[in-house]
Amino acid sequence: MMRKRLPRVVLAAGVAGALVAVAISPGAGAAPAAPKVTPKRGGLVIGKASKHKPTISMSGSTSVAPLAALLAQKYVRVCNHCVTFRLLQGGSDVGVADVAHGRVTIGNSSRDPKPTDPSGLVFNPIAHDAICVITNTSNPVPNLDQNGVQQIFSGGVHQWNQVPGAQRGNDAIAVFVRTPASGTQDAFQKIFMNPFNVSGQAKQLASNGLIQQSVKSNKDGVGYVSEYFAKGTHAVPYKGVACTLRNAKSGQYGGIRTFYMVTRGKPKGAAQRWIHWIRNNKQAKQIIATQWVPLK
């Protein structure tokens, strides 16, 4: 059965180099359109701002951002506009640093905690997600094992004719990776690359959306993205298992990481109520299950 897809968040460059969501529109077979969201300078504002109600500000992961936006839209409706949300992006490390320094209420992270993270932070898990290795649709690589992924992304192989099943002949492989601030980069390194490192010759890009667009427009491209961003590319099966939501939910697919909302200490007030709603409310779980993997 084909799964319905919720409206997608379109990403564009924002202030201070952050990436902000600026439009939401339904795709083919989408669920009912989300409430209209007007882009504001400094981030995506969800709900009507007022001095009489709290604002939850977020920054961080470009993987978590689409889910956070959809959850925030729903929450504003069900709580009768009890809160306003402001959402910026920039990468997981940016979100962790922002919340640690009190610049935002919540830092969105698609990586696990690091020993080097500031003390006093609480990583509140909200969902799981699959990371897909993607190629251009004209080059539908049939499968990659861990060694194959490591050889491509570490620079051990440089031409597609060195990759079994590739259809680009002796063309040079164009490798696209995330910047060091990315939680997707951190998770990809842990799950797929260890003990090898991503090649310093790979082109670094600041968001899932930019990796997706680069691979879509380059027949020799290869990269990795959250499964949500694999549309329009070829998601390469990993160890013989397709990178699909169904396989991620069943546990068959191996490239799974966790999404977190990071707070300074235990969440309090409006943030605590919202995170509790995400983790326990049936409607929130339905949103997560549509395109991500719910917590057990």
C-alpha positions as CSV (number, residue, x, y, z in Angstrom):
1,M,0.0,0.0,0.0
2,M,1.4,3.4,-0.9
3,R,1.9,5.6,2.1
4,K,0.5,9.1,2.2
5,R,3.0,11.9,2.5
6,L,2.4,14.9,4.6
7,P,3.1,18.4,3.1
8,R,6.8,19.0,2.5
9,V,8.8,21.9,4.0
10,V,10.7,23.8,1.3
11,L,14.1,25.0,2.6
12,A,15.9,28.3,1.7
13,A,18.7,30.3,3.1
14,G,17.9,32.5,6.0
15,V,19.6,35.1,8.2
16,A,23.0,34.5,9.8
17,G,23.6,31.6,7.4
18,A,20.9,29.4,9.0
19,L,18.5,27.5,6.8
20,V,14.8,28.3,7.4
21,A,11.6,26.7,6.2
22,V,9.7,29.2,4.1
23,A,6.8,27.4,2.5
24,I,4.8,24.3,2.9
25,S,2.8,22.7,0.1
26,P,1.2,19.3,-0.4
27,G,2.6,16.8,-3.0
28,A,0.9,14.1,-4.9
29,G,-1.3,12.0,-2.7
30,A,-0.6,14.3,0.3
31,A,-2.6,14.5,3.4
32,P,-4.8,17.6,3.8
33,A,-2.8,20.8,3.4
34,A,-1.2,22.1,6.6
35,P,-2.3,25.5,8.0
36,K,-0.9,28.4,6.0
37,V,2.5,29.5,7.4
38,T,3.8,33.0,6.6
39,P,7.6,33.2,6.4
40,K,9.2,35.8,8.8
41,R,12.7,37.2,8.9
42,G,14.7,35.1,11.4
43,G,12.8,31.9,11.0
44,L,9.5,30.1,10.3
45,V,6.8,31.5,12.6
46,I,4.0,29.1,13.4
47,G,1.0,30.6,15.3
48,K,0.3,34.3,16.1
49,A,2.9,35.9,18.2
50,S,1.6,37.7,21.4
51,K,3.1,39.0,24.6
52,H,0.3,37.1,26.4
53,K,1.5,33.6,25.4
54,P,4.9,31.9,25.4
55,T,7.1,31.4,22.3
56,I,9.1,28.2,21.8
57,S,12.2,29.0,19.7
58,M,14.1,26.2,18.0
59,S,17.2,25.8,15.8
60,G,19.4,23.0,14.6
61,S,19.0,19.9,12.5
62,T,17.7,20.2,8.9
63,S,16.5,16.6,9.3
64,V,14.4,17.3,12.3
65,A,13.0,20.6,11.0
66,P,10.3,19.2,8.7
67,L,8.9,17.0,11.5
68,A,9.2,19.8,14.1
69,A,7.2,22.1,11.7
70,L,4.4,19.6,11.1
71,L,4.2,18.8,14.8
72,A,4.1,22.5,15.7
73,Q,1.4,23.3,13.2
74,K,-0.8,20.5,14.7
75,Y,-0.1,21.4,18.3
76,V,-1.0,25.1,17.7
77,R,-4.4,23.9,16.5
78,V,-5.1,21.4,19.2
79,C,-4.0,23.7,22.0
80,N,-6.1,26.6,20.7
81,H,-3.1,28.7,19.8
82,C,-1.6,28.5,23.3
83,V,1.9,29.0,22.1
84,T,3.9,30.5,19.2
85,F,6.8,28.6,17.5
86,R,9.9,30.1,15.8
87,L,12.0,27.6,13.8
88,L,15.4,28.1,12.4
89,Q,18.0,25.5,11.3
90,G,21.7,25.4,10.7
91,G,22.7,21.8,11.7
92,S,22.5,19.8,14.9
93,D,25.7,21.2,16.4
94,V,24.2,24.7,15.9
95,G,21.0,23.7,17.7
96,V,23.0,22.2,20.6
97,A,25.2,25.2,21.0
98,D,22.2,27.6,20.7
99,V,20.2,25.9,23.5
100,A,23.3,25.6,25.7
101,H,23.9,29.3,25.5
102,G,20.2,30.2,26.0
103,R,19.6,31.5,22.5
104,V,16.7,29.1,21.8
105,T,14.3,27.1,23.9
106,I,15.0,23.8,22.1
107,G,17.9,22.6,20.0
108,N,16.9,20.1,17.4
109,S,19.5,17.3,17.0
110,S,19.6,14.3,14.7
111,R,22.7,12.9,16.4
112,D,23.4,11.3,19.7
113,P,25.0,13.3,22.6
114,K,28.7,13.8,22.4
115,P,31.2,13.9,25.4
116,T,32.2,17.4,24.2
117,D,28.6,18.8,24.4
118,P,28.1,21.4,27.2
119,S,27.0,20.0,30.5
120,G,23.5,20.2,31.8
121,L,21.8,19.4,28.5
122,V,19.0,16.9,28.2
123,F,18.5,15.0,24.9
124,N,14.8,14.2,24.7
125,P,14.2,11.6,22.0
126,I,11.1,12.1,19.8
127,A,11.4,9.8,16.8
128,H,13.8,7.6,14.8
129,D,14.8,8.1,11.2
130,A,16.5,6.3,8.4
131,I,19.6,7.6,6.6
132,C,19.6,6.7,2.9
133,V,22.6,6.6,0.5
134,I,21.3,8.2,-2.7
135,T,22.4,8.3,-6.3
136,N,20.9,9.9,-9.4
137,T,17.9,8.1,-10.9
138,S,20.0,7.4,-14.1
139,N,22.4,5.4,-12.0
140,P,20.3,3.0,-9.8
141,V,23.1,1.2,-8.0
142,P,21.4,-2.1,-6.9
143,N,23.1,-2.5,-3.6
144,L,26.0,-1.4,-1.4
145,D,27.5,-3.2,1.6
146,Q,29.4,-1.4,4.3
147,N,32.7,-1.8,2.5
148,G,31.2,-0.3,-0.7
149,V,29.9,2.7,1.1
150,Q,33.2,3.2,2.9
151,Q,35.2,2.9,-0.3
152,I,33.0,5.5,-2.1
153,F,32.8,8.1,0.7
154,S,36.4,7.7,1.9
155,G,37.8,8.2,-1.6
156,G,39.0,4.6,-1.9
157,V,37.3,4.4,-5.4
158,H,37.0,7.3,-7.7
159,Q,35.1,6.0,-10.8
160,W,31.7,4.4,-11.1
161,N,33.1,1.4,-13.0
162,Q,34.7,0.4,-9.7
163,V,31.3,0.1,-8.1
164,P,29.3,-3.1,-8.9
165,G,26.1,-2.5,-10.7
166,A,26.7,1.2,-11.4
167,Q,25.7,2.5,-14.8
168,R,28.0,5.5,-15.3
169,G,31.0,3.8,-16.9
170,N,34.3,5.3,-16.1
171,D,32.8,8.7,-15.0
172,A,34.3,10.2,-11.9
173,I,32.1,9.8,-8.8
174,A,30.8,13.2,-7.5
175,V,30.6,12.8,-3.7
176,F,28.3,15.1,-1.7
177,V,28.5,15.1,2.1
178,R,27.3,17.3,5.0
179,T,29.3,19.9,6.9
180,P,30.8,19.0,10.3
181,A,28.0,20.7,12.2
182,S,25.5,18.2,10.8
183,G,23.9,15.5,12.9
184,T,23.3,13.5,9.7
185,Q,27.1,13.6,9.1
186,D,27.8,12.5,12.6
187,A,25.3,9.6,12.4
188,F,26.5,8.6,8.9
189,Q,30.1,8.5,10.2
190,K,29.0,6.3,13.2
191,I,26.7,3.9,11.4
192,F,28.3,3.6,7.9
193,M,31.9,4.8,8.0
194,N,33.6,3.7,11.2
195,P,36.6,3.3,11.3
196,F,37.1,5.2,8.0
197,N,36.5,9.0,7.6
198,V,34.7,10.8,4.8
199,S,37.1,12.1,2.2
200,G,38.2,15.7,2.5
201,Q,37.8,16.0,-1.3
202,A,34.0,15.5,-1.0
203,K,31.9,18.6,-1.5
204,Q,30.3,19.7,1.8
205,L,26.8,21.0,1.8
206,A,24.8,22.6,4.6
207,S,21.4,20.7,4.5
208,N,19.6,17.6,3.4
209,G,17.8,19.5,0.8
210,L,21.0,20.7,-0.8
211,I,22.4,17.1,-0.9
212,Q,19.1,16.0,-2.5
213,Q,19.1,18.7,-5.2
214,S,22.8,18.1,-6.0
215,V,22.4,14.4,-6.5
216,K,19.2,15.0,-8.5
217,S,21.0,17.3,-10.9
218,N,24.3,15.4,-11.2
219,K,24.2,12.0,-13.0
220,D,27.5,11.1,-11.3
221,G,26.4,12.2,-7.8
222,V,26.1,10.2,-4.6
223,G,25.3,11.5,-1.1
224,Y,23.3,10.6,2.0
225,V,20.1,12.1,3.4
226,S,17.2,11.6,5.8
227,E,14.7,9.2,4.1
228,Y,12.3,12.1,4.0
229,F,14.6,13.8,1.5
230,A,15.2,10.8,-0.8
231,K,12.3,11.7,-3.2
232,G,13.5,12.3,-6.7
233,T,16.7,10.2,-6.2
234,H,17.6,6.5,-6.1
235,A,17.8,5.3,-2.5
236,V,20.5,2.6,-2.7
237,P,19.7,-0.7,-0.8
238,Y,22.1,-1.2,2.1
239,K,23.3,-4.7,2.8
240,G,20.6,-6.0,0.6
241,V,17.7,-4.0,2.3
242,A,15.9,-1.2,0.6
243,C,16.0,2.2,2.4
244,T,12.3,2.6,2.9
245,L,10.0,3.7,5.8
246,R,8.5,0.2,6.0
247,N,12.0,-1.4,6.4
248,A,13.0,1.2,8.9
249,K,9.9,0.6,11.0
250,S,10.4,-3.2,10.9
251,G,14.0,-2.9,12.0
252,Q,15.3,-4.6,8.8
253,Y,17.2,-1.5,7.6
254,G,20.4,-0.9,9.4
255,G,20.9,2.9,8.9
256,I,18.7,4.2,11.8
257,R,19.4,7.2,14.1
258,T,17.4,9.1,16.7
259,F,15.9,12.6,16.6
260,Y,16.1,14.6,19.7
261,M,14.8,17.9,21.1
262,V,17.6,19.2,23.4
263,T,16.8,21.4,26.4
264,R,18.9,23.0,29.2
265,G,18.0,20.7,32.0
266,K,14.7,18.9,32.1
267,P,12.1,20.7,29.9
268,K,9.9,23.1,31.7
269,G,6.7,25.1,31.1
270,A,5.5,25.3,27.5
271,A,8.4,23.3,26.2
272,Q,7.7,20.5,28.7
273,R,4.0,20.3,27.7
274,W,4.9,20.3,24.0
275,I,7.5,17.5,24.2
276,H,5.2,15.5,26.4
277,W,2.5,15.9,23.8
278,I,4.9,14.7,21.0
279,R,5.9,11.6,23.0
280,N,2.4,10.6,24.2
281,N,-0.4,12.1,22.0
282,K,-2.0,9.8,19.4
283,Q,-2.2,12.6,16.8
284,A,1.5,13.4,17.2
285,K,2.4,9.7,16.9
286,Q,0.3,9.5,13.7
287,I,2.3,12.4,12.2
288,I,5.6,10.8,13.1
289,A,4.5,7.4,11.7
290,T,3.6,8.9,8.3
291,Q,7.2,9.7,7.3
292,W,9.4,8.8,10.3
293,V,9.8,5.9,12.8
294,P,7.9,6.3,16.1
295,L,9.6,5.6,19.4
296,K,8.8,2.1,20.8
